[in-house]
């Protein structure tokens, strides 16, 4: 946890045994130029210092473009005694507690739509101009999402056909959001 604090991600809430009441960490990038907020909801913590440093770097850069919340829901405990479907159902309960009825939910899912960086920036821009207040991207647990989460989602996207660790996906996704805003602003970060 001290690594998370050092990276600018502060403790947000408590948890009760196997079922936390709310996410454990939250980091917000301040709004600039758009009323839309992007929330990135993830299950489990990141302990790798280099990933925490990378996330902090891009969160700091994002503050110039959009309000961005990174919400980390603590890992479930005692999952070895759970079947895959039971674990997904418990994770779904935690995800649903973190969502608001007006959230526009997009799952990061291996079967989701794939984008180039430029097309992803266009995707984000369309969401911004459509009047969405809170765009929520969610990374599921090790077995993916429970059916209840698929039902409440507005869409699914995939970062790649390759498989990445859930920790790496966080860094890759946040960097792609930053890249998208530099593309939209015509800044020299992205090269086709």
C-alpha positions, -999 to 999 in steps of 0.1 A, spaced: 0 0 0 29 24 6 38 21 -30 3 31 -40 5 62 -18 39 71 -32 25 69 -67 -3 93 -59 -30 67 -55 -45 72 -21 -66 49 0 -103 55 -5 -124 30 14 -125 1 38 -134 -35 33 -152 -62 53 -138 -97 52 -143 -113 18 -166 -86 5 -152 -50 5 -179 -24 7 -162 -1 -17 -130 2 -38 -98 5 -19 -79 30 -40 -89 60 -60 -69 84 -81 -85 113 -99 -71 134 -127 -87 169 -127 -111 180 -154 -100 202 -183 -120 210 -214 -146 183 -212 -176 177 -188 -172 139 -193 -153 119 -166 -136 86 -174 -135 60 -147 -112 30 -149 -125 2 -126 -101 -27 -119 -102 -58 -97 -71 -64 -75 -41 -45 -66 -9 -37 -85 23 -43 -65 49 -40 -92 67 -7 -87 74 -1 -124 37 -4 -133 27 19 -104 53 45 -116 40 42 -152 4 46 -142 13 76 -121 32 91 -151 2 89 -174 -24 99 -147 -3 131 -142 -3 137 -180 -40 131 -183 -50 158 -159 -45 183 -187 -73 167 -208 -100 150 -188 -111 140 -153 -99 104 -149 -106 81 -119 -87 49 -113 -107 28 -89 -92 -4 -75 -115 -30 -59 -96 -53 -35 -90 -89 -45 -115 -114 -32 -102 -136 -4 -104 -174 -2 -110 -179 -39 -95 -214 -39 -127 -227 -24 -148 -211 -50 -158 -224 -84 -151 -201 -114 -188 -191 -117 -190 -183 -79 -159 -162 -81 -172 -142 -111 -206 -137 -93 -188 -123 -62 -167 -100 -84 -198 -89 -102 -214 -78 -69 -183 -57 -61 -183 -42 -96 -220 -33 -94 -215 -16 -60 -190 7 -77 -213 17 -105 -240 44 -108 -272 40 -128 -261 67 -152 -227 52 -160 -219 43 -196 -201 10 -191 -175 -5 -214 -158 -38 -207 -122 -45 -216 -129 -80 -229 -109 -103 -252 -140 -105 -275 -145 -68 -277 -140 -45 -307 -104 -36 -315 -92 -2 -324 -61 15 -337 -50 43 -314 -64 68 -338 -98 50 -340 -99 47 -302 -94 85 -300 -124 89 -324 -144 65 -302 -136 86 -271 -144 118 -289 -178 105 -300 -186 95 -264 -176 130 -252 -198 149 -277 -227 125 -270 -233 140 -236 -221 110 -215 -212 122 -180 -193 92 -168 -176 67 -191 -166 36 -171 -141 11 -184 -139 -22 -165 -112 -49 -163 -126 -81 -149 -111 -108 -128 -89 -138 -139 -120 -156 -154 -135 -126 -170 -170 -112 -163 -201 -127 -148 -231 -127 -172 -247 -100 -151 -219 -76 -159 -221 -84 -197 -259 -75 -195 -253 -41 -179 -225 -31 -203 -231 -8 -232 -202 -22 -252 -169 -42 -251 -135 -33 -264 -103 -53 -266 -68 -39 -264 -53 -68 -284 -58 -105 -293 -28 -112 -271 -33 -119 -234 -17 -95 -209 -16 -96 -171 -43 -75 -154 -16 -53 -140 0 -46 -174 -35 -39 -190 -39 -10 -165 -8 8 -177 -15 0 -214 -50 13 -212 -42 45 -193 -14 52 -218 -39 47 -247 -64 71 -232 -35 97 -229 -25 90 -264 -60 94 -276 -63 129 -261 -29 139 -277 -43 127 -310 -75 147 -306 -55 178 -297 -31 174 -326 -1 171 -303 31 154 -314 30 123 -290 14 99 -315 30 90 -349 11 69 -375 
